[in-house]
Amino acid sequence: MREAIMAVSAEALVGEVARLKVLGYRLVTLSCTELDASNLDILYHFDKDLGLKHLRLTVSKTAAVPSISPVYFAALLVENEIQDFFGLRFEGLVVDYRGTLYLEEEALKTPYCRFSLRSAASPAAQAEPNNAENSRCARP
């Protein structure tokens, strides 16, 4: 069994996910990882008859990503989790916790980012990427 990984653009994401659903694929989960100071990789994992297929979306941390929760309702949990932990925004979420699914409103940082986003509104986000104390992304 071979795994297929296909790069997809944000504009084509929902259409490709809908196509996979029509073909009988089930959504397994999503994975997110930080590539560098300004980009994230999101992998969408699907299964059909014990064969895996993956969609890879590379996006800027500041970009809004279309939600696939209108196609696969259960995706709302993982998309909200990615919002909490990476600060990425998903547009069109069926249920949007706005960064508070796992984290309290008082939490000011996203814990899974190694690099800081630099913004005038958040002085703590001005830290160097290797500074362990301030190595998290500022929440939007």
C-alpha angles and dihedrals in degrees: 000000000000126000118228119213116190125186112228134185123233089247093055097039102093093042092051092047090050090050091053091050091052088050089057102259119147123214111248100180145293127256126201129194135173113244100184141325094304109023139067132193118219118193118197110203122206134178134202123168091344092306118121127217124183133196116206120206119183112196142169114256089238096051123099113236122210112248119238091202092102087062100035107023093198090063088080090080096053093040090052089047091053089050089053098045103032104024093234116147123228117202119214098020111171089224116015117195090183095226097318104094091104103359126068119241089251092063105104100186139054108237102211100059118098094188129060126237108225114226135156090228094059116049091179088062090063092081123122114261093244095050102109094202095058103023097123130097118255113248114243 
